């Protein structure tokens, strides 16, 4: 698994920005940037907002376990070749 790395806004141009509402953001994110937040922190220290990025050539349609289950089903449905006769 690739480690999440912090990148600069300039480096972010070579990545695909991900939505935090994307159900696959946790598996697709490979980088992030932090920006000063316009929301005031009641504790006094400034907050930062995070933006997650993924590789532009990486896409995930299904979880790995779904792929494995599909392969298992295909193998278990094979004709075992035991002919009676």
N, C-alpha and C positions, 0 to 999 in steps of 0.2 A: 504494500500500500504506500502510495506516495505521500510524503509529508507536506502539510499545508504550509506555504511560505508567504511571507509578506513581500509585496511588490510595490513599486512606485507607480504613481498615476501614468507616467510615460510608458512603463512596462505593461500596464494594463491594456494598452491598445492591441497587443498581440494575443489577448485572451478573450473569451466570451463571457460577458457579464451574466451572472445567474440571479434569478429571483429567489428571495428568501422563502417565498411561498411554493417554490418548486418542490414536489415531494422527494426528488432525487438530489437536492442540493448537497446533502451530506456525503453522497457517494461521488458526485461530479466535481466538487470544489477542489482545486489544486493550489489556489492562491487567494490572497485577500489584500485589500487596502483599507486604511483607516483615514477618516476625514473628521475635522472638528465638527461637533454637533451644534446646531443652533438652539437646541433645547437646554435650558439652564439646569444644572444639577443642584438640588437643594443642599447637598453637603458642601458645595463650594468648588470642588475640583472640576475641571472641564470634562465633558463626556466626548467620546468619539463614536462615529457611526462606521459600521463595517460594510464593505461590499465584497461579495464573493465572486470568484472567477473560475471558469473551467477551461480546459483546452478546447480550441475551436474544432479539432478533428475528433474529439471524444464525445460519443453519445451513448446513452444507456437506455434501452427500451424496456428491459426486464431486469429483475434482480438475478444474481448468479444462481440462487437456489431454484428459481423458476426454470432456468435453462437446464439445470441438472435434472429436474423432475421430468421435463419434456424428453430428454435423452433417455432416461430410465424407462419411461413409458414406451418409447419406440423399441428399446431392446427387449422389454418384457412381452411385447406383442408379436415378436418374431416367431415364426414357425420353428419349433425345435427339431424338426426333421425326423421325428420318430413315427414312421409309417407302420401301421399294423398290416399284417397280411401274411 
